[in-house]
Amino acid sequence: MAIEAIFFDGETARDRIVTLRKIDNDLEFVGADTPLTRWSIKGLHPIDPPTPGQAFRITHDNRPGARLILRDQFFIDGLVAQNKHLRGGYGWRHVGHVLGWTVAGLAGATAFGYFLLTVLPSQVAGVLPDTWRNRAGDQVVKSLVSDAKRCQSAGGNEAVAAMVAALAEGKPDLPPVSVEIYDIPIMNAFATPGGRIIITRELLNEADSPSEVTGVLAHEIGHVAHRHPETQLVRIAGLQILISTVTGGGGGDFTANVAGLAALLRYSREAELEADAYARDIMEAGSIDPTGLKRFFEKLVKLEKTMVPDSDDNSQKSVFDKIGNVFSTHPGTEDRIKNIVPLPADKKPVVIMTEVQWLALKNICS
């Protein structure tokens, strides 16, 4: 049985009248401007479900842009009755195709996300220009410390310089760092892009010896040496890009909100272990007692559940209240304490600073 149909080739807007026949498991059609063509019925798909009295439009796997338009109702009914997949809706084959594309899409997105958030950040962090790193560090510090007073005194500054010098004895190629102390009543110490290390007044209050503060400083210098702040900043930027790509929305400046700052200060366990190893190595090389860092971490474990933020100066510590103390920003502290061991028996701990300098450091914010 031959019927008249209309054929669109999917490449031009012109319709062509063709003669259409069903031959075994194929539809064969030909016209004045259309060469003899065969479409397997198995590969046909309805563009719209068949509706009595309406033209039936179909396409084919091999020519997804092309379509045939059938108007002979008797022919349409017979074709659809014998081939259930032409009734429209989602058959198992359609579901399989959709599922396949969905899985492939998710796999591609996962691979892209892994590259964007895991592989790329450390690579990019290693080649960032110093001007960008310094500018990013300035922005992070400004957002965090707000109006808090920067603490400085002649004796306190000498004590800070003494700590850096002692660490440099064990690591002559120590990365350039700027150590700053702020009058903030939350126990914290952190490194920012550009090598700026911030120590809070409360951390100094809780420390009982120079080796404790020097150990914390060594750990933060480890983050600087491994470019962890920059890596984390690039990772958060990549996450912003990924979210924007998926949602079509904008990300905004993440260093201007608490969530972004909290994410920036919370490194992965691997990054923390790298900073720990760096601190242990330079302290041992410089004959600095590493058990100071161990005692400080042990103190943090005890204090973590009992610390109550000071009710004063809320404007100065509002961000830190939400970010947490140095304990909460350094995961797995109890496990990492076990890795800190005393100096070898043949090494005598150096004197990091004088008693006068230590008192000046403790009272630098007074």
Summary of the structure (lengths in Angstrom):
residues: 366
radius of gyration: 34.4
end to end distance: 101.3
largest distance: 107.9
contacts: 1127
relative contact order: 0.11
helix: 52%
strand: 16%
